[in-house]
Amino acid sequence: MPFWHLKEILHDQNDINRQQEETNTEIALQFEALNDALEQLRAKPESPRKQIGFRQEDTDTGE
């Protein structure tokens, strides 16, 4: 295998490593943003929910 071919393979491998590192950094930032959003959702105090539907007054029939 000629020297220039080995040099080209090494250069390609370095490019692949650089692209992989950039992709990993982007993914880490996306996961960090997602984690922050989930923490904000968990931290919000749950407000009491308004009861929906028909409510019947509790009446004593006297039986």
Buried (B, 14 or more C-beta within 10 A) or exposed (E): EEEEEEEEEEEEEEEEEEEEEEEEEEEEEEEEEEEEEEEEEEEEEEEEEEEEEEEEEEEEEEE
